[in-house]
Amino acid sequence: MNAIKPKTALISLSDKSHLSELVSFLISQGVKILSTGGTFKAIKEITTDVIEVSDFTGFEEMMDGRVKTLHPKIHAGILARRDQDLDVLKERGYEPIDLVIVNLYPFKETIAEGCSFEEAIEKIDIGGPTMIRSAAKNFKDVAVVSNPNDYSRLIQEWKDEDGISYEFRKELSQKVFHLMADYNLSISNYLKEDTDNLLPNYNFEKSEPLRYGENPHQTANLLTFSNLKFKNIANADILQGKELSYNNIVDADAAWECARAFDDPACVIVKHANPCGVAESNTIFGAYDLAFKTDPTSAFGGIIALNRTLDTKTAEEINSRQFVEVIIATDYEEGALVEFAKKKNVRVLKVDLEQDNPYPGVIKKVSGGILVQSDDTYAVPREDLKCVTKRQPTSEELNDLMFAWRVAKFVKSNAIVYVHNRQTIGIGAGQMSRVISADIANLKAKEEGLEVKGAVMASDAFFPFRDGIDKAASSGIAAIIQPGGSIRDDEVIAAADENNIAMVFTSTRHFRH
């Protein structure tokens, strides 16, 4: 396919950046320029050699500009196949339009800034999408530019190739259809009133290949949602370190999701998508110190997330205590970055505490389809807890119970979490038996010399039998938080009463498979 040298260009722009450079080049190439409305006025300030579309078509704009380019002379000129439709154009007295330079009304930007429903509707572009879709369909003979960032490349290519190459026209066409998919999706999502409709209408602004997936023989990509306002895990500022792997990203997301659940300075250390140490304190160092002490063995090679600025002292302690794959924080003291620079492979991520959630829901592939569910965002209020035992939890125990319940939400089921003074002292995760998860939590506490007696326990789902309560009692657990709802709740409550354990029900569970 040969390069084309357009003779007629149609320009209609919402974003008029770089317009002078573009128009000057087209004039230098002898291109006839057609334009509309505000763009026509802007071009008139650059050159008088421009024709208003209404003069070109002989059809005046109507309905406040809603109808101006929707005319056969425009679309026939764009859609005409140069190898078979030129005679039809000639019969009608029409002419080819070879170059379409159009960008759309800023619908997403308008609704993001806040506007009335009526204002949003008026920002739904009709003529613009129709023109660029027509040009994109006919890229064999027409070039279409929908993004001002492509002007300089268009100009350079025209100069280098003595025209616009087929390959570049095809690339520009693809960009139009990608743009339209995103544009239409944003309108669809805005108009969608059924918030329970979880059918995935996702759009991404970029895709980055990763070195490999969970295992070296698997391929993987990171796709980043479009239109993000904040720095999330997928678009974090990577301040240093080697490329993130698939597993790094999964673990980083699990760690950050948990760290954001706490109001006070908190640290979460994750290994294989499970927290192995979580703590809250008055300072970030205090939180890290307690989280690390939960399970230093598992912390080796883990991911650390902190919901505050990471200070120099904490960075020094992290470097001296353990090997870490990824550090995540809302910001960093300069000294902390200098400290981490000593270990150049450590990935250092800066993210915002406030996160985007433009496409809520969780997707999981299954054989022959996908499962889609809403996010688990429910946090039980303290006043909704129901004490079901003779002994009420103390104020300190209640604080720890709420802390343990937050952590349990981020632990793979069956989840058992032991907590004392807002520090996890043992975590059992991902077991087929809840009792075995309790055994693991006990084992972890014992390995690190942490005292279980007087601690509290959280279970992500109800206890089907009293054996889990008896196991907790034998370890010295003082209070338990769990959903309740078992047909043997009476038996479980009796076991707690026999062992003077305070127990509260949340009436909600947090399975995490």
Summary of the structure (lengths in Angstrom):
residues: 513
radius of gyration: 30.8
end to end distance: 53.2
largest distance: 97.6
contacts: 1683
relative contact order: 0.07
helix: 39%
strand: 20%
